[in-house]
């Protein structure tokens, strides 16, 4: 008697497709993203009422001259991968806050003391300013988890 072989297992079809990840090693790709990224960044820090000194730190210790030049005209500057990643985290945080909360609370949330153990009573902005890009990622993941009901 000949035994038949089981059908090969395959992953089920899905409608999910991941967005293409930008190649930040490419100067052309960074140039393409930089002006829009800076414009979004300045809009976010304005809505959150972040002091310019702190906003410069959020970008990774940008000098006064560069910061104000970019603020006046975000075009023409090609940001480095670190700055683009920082801006990406902040955009994600901003988006999550505006999904989770009213606009008023979303705009204030970064400046309000927070009892979550991650923040230890500090504001999320203070946490990010002291923790840098890694802290931005943690806050982004926290808010994404809250959006998912966790």
Protein Blocks (a to p, Z undefined) as FASTA:
>chain_A
ZZdddddddddddfbdcdddddfkbmklmmmmmmmmmmmmmmmmmmnopafklmmmmnoo
pafklmmmmmmmmghiacdfklmmmmmmmmmmmmmmmmmpcfklmmmmmmpccfbfklno
pafklmmmmnmmmlmmmmmmmmmmmmnoZZ
